[in-house]
Amino acid sequence: MNLLNIAEICPATHALGPGKRFVIWVQGCCFRCRDCISPDWIPQEQATLVDPRQLADYILSVPGTEGLTVSGGEPMLQASALSTLFTYIRQHSDLSIICFSGFTLEQLQAQSDSAISQVLTLIDVLIDGLYVPELNDNKGWRGSSNQIVHFLTSRHIREASLFTERKRDVEIHLSDESALMVGVPPLNFSQIFQAL
């Protein structure tokens, strides 16, 4: 069985998609976008290996969860394990699934990879493309305006403007001696956060 290589999870947030969402960040990325907000998750190395079905059971056990958001790292590098996770979730619930990728939808569709094709049939929204700092318009749930929000199902069409126009916010989740920033940060957030 393919295991998911997970960098981090957040069981409950409102900062990365509509409603209360469970978020997974995968470890490993083939892109090195300038000013990446999660550089620790770029190296393609082992972080925490998880059975996708066990992770799905955990996601489904969190009360009030309305959706799952997957980011990274680069999720499509783990398409086989994500396909297992998403299929299991679809068999047991009606959660919405949002996935970020540095690859464009066209690039993903051009690959002859059955796992990627399967993932694309299971997600509701794909936010695609590389992060480009100069195109960061400080709006929505995508990092820069070149990134396209693809509604692969009609599920979130009524909330389409939230993905590209909403005012950005982040949540800071504290645990033990660490802090996890969740969301797409507003411009100059790191300087503001350090000042605080």
N, C-alpha and C positions, 0 to 999 in steps of 0.2 A: 504494500500500500504506500502511496505517496504521502509523505508528511508535509504539513505546512511549516515553513520556517518563519516564525513570528518575531517581530521586533518589539511590539507593544500592543496592548489592547486597552480599550476603555469601554466598560460595560454599559455606560449610560451618558449620553450627551445630546444636546440640541444644537451643536455648533457645526455639524458636518452633514446637513441634510434635513429634510422636513421631519418633524416629530422626534420622539425619543429614539435614539439610535445606538446600537452597539457598533464600535469601530475596531477594525483590525488594521494594523500597519505591518506589512510584510518586510522581512529583512532582505536586502540585496537589490541593487539597481544597476542597469547597464548604461544609464545616462548620468551625467554629472552637471545638472543644470546649475548655472551660476546663481549664487544666493539661495541655494536649496535650504528649506527650513528644517530638514531632518538629515543632515550630513552623516550622522552616526549610523543611519540605516542604509547607506549606499553600499558599503563593502558586502560582497557576495560571500558571506561567511555564515557559519552556523550560529544562530541565536537560540531561540526556544522552539524545539520541534514538537508539533502537536498533531495528533490524529484528527483529521477534518471532521469526522463524525462525532467524536467526543467534544470538539469545540462547538459544533452545531448544537449538540444537546445543552451545552452551557449557555449559548446564546438564547436558545428557546426557553431556558429556565428563568431568564431575567424578567421579572414582572413588568408589564407595560411597554415592552420593546415593540416599536413599530417598524423598525428597519435596520438594515445592516449596511455600513459603509466600509469599503476596503480601499486602502491607500498604501503608501510605502515610503521607501523602496518602490519596486516596480511589480505590481501584482501579476502581470501577464507572464513573468518569468516562472510563476508557480501555477500556471493555468490548470494543470492536471489535478493538483490538490484542491484548487479553488472550485473546479468543476464538481468534485466529490462533495465539497462543503455546500455549494449552492444547490446541487441536486437534492441532497438530504434535507436542506431547509425547505425547498419547494415541495417536497413530499410530505412535510409535517407542519407547514404553516403558510401564511400569506404575507410574510414580511416583505417589504420593498428592499431591493438591493441596488446600491449605487457603487460604482467602481471608478477609480481614477486610473489613468494610464498615460505614460509619456508617449506611447505609440499612438498614432492616429487611428481612427476607425478603419480607414482605407488600408493602412499598413497591416492591421490585424486581420482584416478580411482577405488580404493577399497572401497571407501565410497559409501553407497547407498543414495546419496543425489542428487536429480534431478537437483537442482540449480547448483551444482558444475559441474555436467555432461554437463549442458547447457552452462555454462561459458566456459568450455574446447572446445566446438564446435564453439565458437564465437571469440576466440582469435587466433592471428597469431603466437605469440611466448610466451612460458612460460619459465621463468627463475626460477628454483626450488632449494630447499634445504636450510638448515640453513647456516648462515654465520659462518665460522670458521677462527678466526684471523690468526692462524698459516698457513693457506692455502691461504692467501691473496697474490696472485702473481703480484699484481699491474697492471693488464691488463684487458681491456674490460669493459663491462657494467654489469658484475656480480662481487659480492664482494669477493668471494673466489673460488679457482679452483675446489672444490668439487661440486659447483653449476652447474647444467646442463642446457644448452640452448636447449629447445625443439622447433623445428620448426613445429608447428602443421598445418601450411599451407606452401605452397612454396613461399609465398610472399617475405620473406627476406633471402632466401637461398643464393642469390648472395652476400649478405652482411654478411654472416655467420662469417667471421673472425673478423669483427668489434666487435661482441659481446664478443669475448674471447681474442683478440689480440691487439686491438687498445690502444694507449696511453690514459691514463685517463685524464680527465679534469673536472672541475666543473664550474658552473656559480653562482655568488652571485647576488641575486635579492633583491634590497632595496625597502622598502615601509614604509612610515611614520617613525617609530622609530625601525623597525625590519629589520633583514636580513635573507634571506632564501638561504641555500646552496642547489643547484640542481646538481645531478650527483653522480657518485660513486667516492669518493675522492681518490686521490693518497695516497700512504703510507706517513705517517708523515705530512699529510696535516694540521691537527689541530695545530701542533707545528709551522709549517711554517706560518699559518694564524695568530696565536697569535703573532708571532714575527713581522709580518707586521703591 
